[in-house]
């Protein structure tokens, strides 16, 4: 191996401890003499250390906070109840009975065709 540079695969195998035992000695001798291969080996080792740190962080068990989860759940239930009350209350306040508004998309509002809606939108975007 002393005549040629280490390949990326050899660098990775060496760092992982999987390089053939017969090639390890010549690999180490070459990296001791060749600054480029020594730098590449250092980079590969740093990368492997970073991967190990990330995998250790990813393997941690998440902290369970039951009180926070319960508070979020309660807030969601309260928000849904408020929305239902507003929806039901809006229909009764307007004098509409149950089922009012069914089948009428815009009761009390003039209907517009799609072209008029697009024209109004374009006029608003154009500033006039």
C-alpha positions as CSV (number, residue, x, y, z in Angstrom):
1,X,0.0,0.0,0.0
2,X,2.9,2.4,0.4
3,X,2.9,3.1,-3.3
4,X,-0.7,4.3,-3.6
5,X,-3.0,6.5,-1.6
6,X,-5.7,5.2,0.6
7,X,-9.2,5.0,-1.0
8,X,-12.2,6.5,0.8
9,X,-13.5,2.9,1.4
10,X,-10.2,1.9,3.0
11,X,-10.3,5.0,5.3
12,X,-13.8,4.1,6.3
13,X,-13.1,0.5,6.9
14,X,-10.0,1.3,9.0
15,X,-11.9,3.7,11.2
16,X,-14.7,1.2,11.7
17,X,-12.1,-1.5,12.5
18,X,-13.1,-3.6,9.5
19,X,-10.0,-3.3,7.3
20,X,-8.4,-6.7,6.5
21,X,-5.8,-7.6,9.1
22,X,-3.2,-8.1,6.4
23,X,-3.6,-4.6,5.0
24,X,-3.7,-2.7,8.4
25,X,0.1,-2.6,8.8
26,X,0.8,-1.2,5.4
27,X,-2.1,1.2,5.6
28,X,-0.8,2.6,8.9
29,X,2.7,2.8,7.5
30,X,1.5,4.7,4.4
31,X,-0.6,7.1,6.5
32,X,2.4,7.8,8.8
33,X,4.4,8.9,5.7
34,X,1.7,10.6,3.6
35,X,0.3,13.9,4.9
36,X,-2.7,13.7,2.5
37,X,-3.8,10.3,3.6
38,X,-3.2,11.2,7.3
39,X,-5.5,14.3,6.9
40,X,-8.1,12.2,5.1
41,X,-8.0,9.6,7.9
42,X,-8.3,12.3,10.5
43,X,-11.4,13.7,8.7
44,X,-12.9,10.2,8.4
45,X,-12.4,9.6,12.2
46,X,-13.9,13.0,13.0
47,X,-16.9,12.1,10.9
48,X,-17.3,8.8,12.6
49,X,-17.2,10.5,16.0
50,X,-19.9,12.9,14.9
51,X,-22.1,10.1,13.7
52,X,-21.7,8.3,17.1
53,X,-22.7,11.4,19.0
54,X,-25.8,11.9,16.8
55,X,-26.8,8.3,17.2
56,X,-26.5,8.5,21.0
57,X,-28.6,11.7,21.1
58,X,-31.2,10.0,18.8
59,X,-31.4,7.0,21.1
60,X,-32.3,9.0,24.2
61,X,-35.8,8.4,25.6
62,X,-37.9,11.5,25.3
63,X,-39.0,13.1,28.5
64,X,-42.7,12.6,29.1
65,X,-44.5,15.5,30.7
66,X,-48.0,14.3,31.5
67,X,-49.2,17.6,33.1
68,X,-48.2,19.5,29.9
69,X,-50.0,17.0,27.7
70,X,-53.1,17.2,29.9
71,X,-53.1,21.0,29.8
72,X,-52.8,21.0,26.0
73,X,-55.7,18.4,25.8
74,X,-57.9,20.5,28.1
75,X,-57.1,23.7,26.1
76,X,-58.2,21.8,22.9
77,X,-61.4,20.7,24.5
78,X,-62.2,24.2,25.7
79,X,-61.4,25.7,22.3
80,X,-63.7,23.1,20.6
81,X,-66.5,23.8,23.0
82,X,-66.2,27.6,22.5
83,X,-66.3,27.1,18.7
84,X,-69.4,25.0,19.0
85,X,-71.1,27.5,21.2
86,X,-70.2,30.3,18.8
87,X,-71.5,28.4,15.9
88,X,-74.8,27.4,17.6
89,X,-75.2,30.8,19.2
90,X,-74.7,32.6,15.9
91,X,-77.6,30.7,14.3
92,X,-80.0,31.4,17.2
93,X,-78.9,35.1,17.5
94,X,-79.7,35.6,13.8
95,X,-83.2,34.2,14.3
96,X,-82.4,31.1,12.3
97,X,-83.8,27.9,13.5
98,X,-82.3,24.4,13.4
99,X,-81.4,23.5,9.8
100,X,-81.5,27.1,8.7
101,X,-79.0,27.9,6.0
102,X,-78.9,24.4,4.7
103,X,-78.8,24.5,1.0
104,X,-78.4,28.3,0.8
105,X,-74.8,29.2,0.6
106,X,-75.1,32.9,0.9
107,X,-78.5,33.8,2.4
108,X,-78.9,37.6,2.4
109,X,-75.9,38.2,0.2
110,X,-76.0,38.9,-3.5
111,X,-74.6,36.1,-5.6
112,X,-71.6,36.6,-7.8
113,X,-70.4,34.5,-10.6
114,X,-66.8,33.3,-10.8
115,X,-65.8,35.9,-13.4
116,X,-67.0,38.8,-11.1
117,X,-65.0,37.4,-8.2
118,X,-61.9,37.1,-10.3
119,X,-62.3,40.6,-11.7
120,X,-62.7,42.0,-8.2
121,X,-59.6,40.1,-7.0
122,X,-57.6,41.3,-9.9
123,X,-58.7,44.9,-9.4
124,X,-57.7,44.7,-5.7
125,X,-54.3,43.3,-6.7
126,X,-53.8,46.0,-9.3
127,X,-54.6,48.7,-6.8
128,X,-57.7,49.9,-8.4
